């Protein structure tokens, strides 16, 4: 019975349980920090599913997460910075989505996990971008990089996180701006994914099944943001992302 596919998910019981656990954990972290959901979801789900199936699910669930969070953070969004990030993202996202549709599976897995791993280590070590608050040009450039990465791997929020954490922007403003940016970038990437035939009925069915777990995790994470120590939780989040990446890389080397 464990090995039989469950209705809608088309995954067996163990695979389904792993998916729900990964998404719940990622949603709690997203609700707290404003980022990390796609990184954790992609790193976790690519252990059992190909990237071309996982990444559109991550886009859909990210949009759901942002819709749930936007009313909670609206007043803290940095609209000027968001404008320039979004312009860069809109230009570069189509390129990234096209690459996703033509790249072979194994190299794409390595690209996804390596990007998450490197970005997580940089954040964990407190990496600082020089002159990160120098204005529109750098902000626009970060948007370009994020759009390309997001279209290809669904973790385009991480370059933006690195950028925002290197400025003097407060935690509430950085978190709110990330929520708004990820909402816009994932809608864009999802639209181009649809044009490249990356959206299937099975993918949509799985996304619907995952939504209740997503809402629960976001709610728990938001309460954590209000009550907990942000520095401690961020360290935990990045450590978990690094662990998942190492698990994925280990699987590809051994199998």
Helices and strands as residue ranges (DSSP letters): H 13-33, H 37-45, H 51-73, G 74-76, H 79-102, H 105-124, H 136-153, H 157-165, H 171-195, H 201-227, H 230-254
